[in-house]
Amino acid sequence: MAGWRLAKAVSELGQLGVVSGTGLAVVLARRLQAGDPGGHMRRALEKFPVRGVAERVLQRYFVSGGIGEGEKFRLTPLPQLELGAALTELTVVANWAEVYLAKEDHDGVVGIEYMENVQTPTLASLYGAMLAGVDYVLMGSGMPVFVPGVLERIAQGVPTELALEVTGQDEGQAGPEWQKFVSEFSPVKFWGSVGEVPEVKRPAFLAMVGSAELAAALWKKADGRIDGFVIEAAKREGGREDNLDERIAAEAEKMREMGMPFYLGGDYGEPGKLVLALSEGARGVRVETAFAFCQESGVEEDLKRRMIEKCLAQSEEGGEVLAEAWPSPVSWPYEVLELEVAGPVSQETPAHKGGAEGHGGARTCDLGFMRELYRKDDGTIGYRCPGEPVDKYLQKGGKIEDTVGRKCVCNAMFATIGLGKAREAGVQGVLVTADRKVDVAPYLAGSGLSYTAADVVAEFLGERE
């Protein structure tokens, strides 16, 4: 997860530093329960403009000295159609804090990235980030048609709503039970009687899509201004370089015809590809894995060290570290790395490896960001996840085949950044996501088993000695 430290470091280097916005409510709550080492969360909350809101968050979650070893973190409320006052406040404050800290004491630009299909926290998350002055909003994993308009309405300080994608909501469209499901947010209601709602700037919006064709479709359908695109089509097939540059050249030509600013992602996020991307008319490249294991990243320190060791060992043996796709609870695969560390990671434990069989019933869904929204028979909204206990998923109308191989992304990602929670049975693995090909050697330059964000930027810009 790209936290405020990494985003700040990249921004101070003159690049666009981007914070990961998914699950920030849980991140803030657990950092506070861990005692807030360094006092960074409390420093940010002291500057939050609605004092009563910040004080309530601190009262609910801050534990002086941190919770005891082996003690469970207090769970945050599950995100639902109506977040409720407590989760709304926590979500706004969490997004504010991450952006505030990323922008603190410098003039660089900072962005925040969200997943389009993590829907219900979106409005409160955007408001918190915009209240802190975020410069860019990036969104992918879907077709964020309505988000540009949402940004404009939030900037105007007026109530806004976001249409939600709900499985089965069209089934009753011809009858009286049909309804459009929306989440709602009102800046005026959030501020209450505290004072006048402050003006916030409308950040630039970059849509992350899989191809120029999807970019064109989104550009036509969007209900507001799109400021650019990140094209994620640059993926090797089977780890090979075959025709990669030719495929990207075709995508770039289509984007140039549209006349829209664009960046290249996927396998162009590695050294040597920036010059090629710029020559095709791109504004730059999106870099992910290179930053994931640098000193400023949020990945737990022991995992970073072991991942670097694995990369170097594979390189010495003449091989490569390749990420493998596996199905997540949502509709697209993650690229994950297998790594043995005090027991297998990437959740390859018996309790989490299976699907339909359940493997001892160790599945859980107590954070809920990846839950699917579906229309129940009575016309109300329900929530289900293929990674939850199989019997519960089937009771909610889920299909048995959708549970096979599914794993809990939410808990695994928090474990990866050192904010996992203890469990009574089984081992909660981490989730190490990465680009298809992983090679950190270019950034080390004989400096041991660690490198910085500055090393990455210098390598991409060709400024390493």
Phi, psi and omega in degrees: 000134179274106180266188186294326181298314181292315179300319179295315181299317180292319180296319180294342178271007177088010180250175177274107176273129187240129176271140172281121185266353183286127174074021183294335177299317178291320179302310180297314182300319183282326174299318179294320179291335176280004177096001180053064179304131182085346177072016186292319181295316180293326178296319178292317183295332176297335181265355181297132191290343177252095189301319182298323179294311180299319181294322178294320177298315179298317181297322183287325194238336185288131177237112181298125182083348177087156177292158184290159180299131181084350180282145182280145170291145172292129182287146173272159178300146177289136178293129181225183181305315172252111185295330187087159186297316185295314181288326176299312180298315180297319181294314178299311182296320182296316179291323174302310186298317183294318180287319179302313181291324179294331182263356187296128170067029172203170184251013181286171181264143182229136176242170175223140185245133178236162175259127185297327183269007163264090203268313193293330178276000192300312186295313179296323179296312180299319181296317179298316180295318180290327176297331179271000176086030180302142185268327181225144168242127176246141178213136179219201180060040179161199178238090185284067185296322189267349186294319178305318178293323177299316180300320181292319180290323176296319179297331178278351179076021182253157177302146181219162177223158180231119177293133184257146174274116184234121180299128178084003184289342180272354186295327180256023188298328182277349184250181184289343184275352184292142175208155174266125180273131180222151167259154186229151175210138179232114175302323180297315179295323180297318180283334178059229182263012184293322181166187182290139179294124182286155174285142174232148180279153176273115180288159172293145182245123176247119178269132180260115185228167185273347182197165176295328178298316177293324177300316180296319179295317180294320180301323180284325187270339187300142181267020177194189186282131169255130186264351179168175183227150168249116183266117185262020186281351186282074181241130174293150175262114181066025178081004184266158177276355190310119172061015181301309183294326178294318180295320179292322178300321179294317178297317182297322179298319178296321179292322177296324177296325177290333182076023181255141175299142179211156176236157179250134179245208180063227184283003172274356177275048178216158183305144179094342182267343183298314181300318178296318180298315180296323180294337178270003177098001178289153176282339182169194179234156177264122184251128181238287188300323181303324179276340189299330185247016177279169185301325186274354183287163182275355180297139182305138191301318181295323177296318179300313182299314182292327178293318178297317177300318180296317180299315181293320180296317178296321180296319180295330180274001179082013180250183179233153172267118182243135175280145180246143180279137170220152186287131177267174177297336178265191196271009179228156181276151171262148170269117185234157180253140174267132183206123177277120180208104181050049190101153186296147173252195189054026175063024180278053173256155180306329183290339186237355188280331187274189181221270186298327183287337178087331178047064172084006176069025184277358178296154179206162175209080185246007174243317163079013182290329184266010182293143175277136174270131180220154179273121179280169183299331181274006177090355178271174183265143176234172185225132179210158181215130178298346178269357178277174177310133189300318183296322179293321180296318180292324178298335180267011177092007178287160181262139183301324182293336180285347181271346186291123178079358182285144183224158183281109179285317188302302182296324181295320181294322178290327175295324181297328180261018176079018181238029176287171179236150181293152177230155182290327184221148177078178180241124176277108183285168174264170180233107181261099179271152183197167170294169183304314181249132183242122178211107181261354183305321182300336184268346184281313177049047177073016184266014179097221184250029176210156177209169185247170174299326178297324177297320180294311181299317180297321179295317180293324182275359180070032184252007178284143179284000000 
